[in-house]
Amino acid sequence: MSLSCATCDELAGGLLPSLIWNVTCASTASLERGDLICAASLGADFSLVSSAGDASKMMAICAAANDGSTATTAYVSGEFNREKINAGSLSISIFEPELRRQGIFLTSIKE
């Protein structure tokens, strides 16, 4: 798994520095770059958000697809374009206050 600055997918949204952690995923989780993921606590497995109640959990944005592995990298702080974040069938606005509290800021793509 590698992160390349040469791939411009507009996930990064600003000039704030981003912090990336290595995280473990639920064994059934198939994650893609840009997925909004959560874990019940530090050290717990991360999975794609599935309900508004997940807003109270530890949150991150998947930085790379996990390719069937139980490990991936995830952004735990930084500034990102809300249009490029996948929150499943839920609206990203449900999670925005908690994301801000955790150091993840959202902006919009500038035309």
URLIN-V90059 format. One record per run of one state. SS is the DSSP state (@ for helix, = for strand, . for the rest). FROM is the first residue (numbers start at 1). TO is the last residue. Records with the same first field share a line. If there is no record, write none. Layout:
SS: FROM-TO / FROM-TO
This chain:
.: 1-11 / 13-18 / 26-34 / 40-45 / 49-51 / 57-57 / 63-70 / 85-85 / 87-91 / 95-95 / 102-103 / 108-111
=: 12-12 / 19-25 / 35-39 / 46-48 / 58-62 / 71-81 / 86-86 / 104-107
@: 52-56 / 82-84 / 92-94 / 96-101
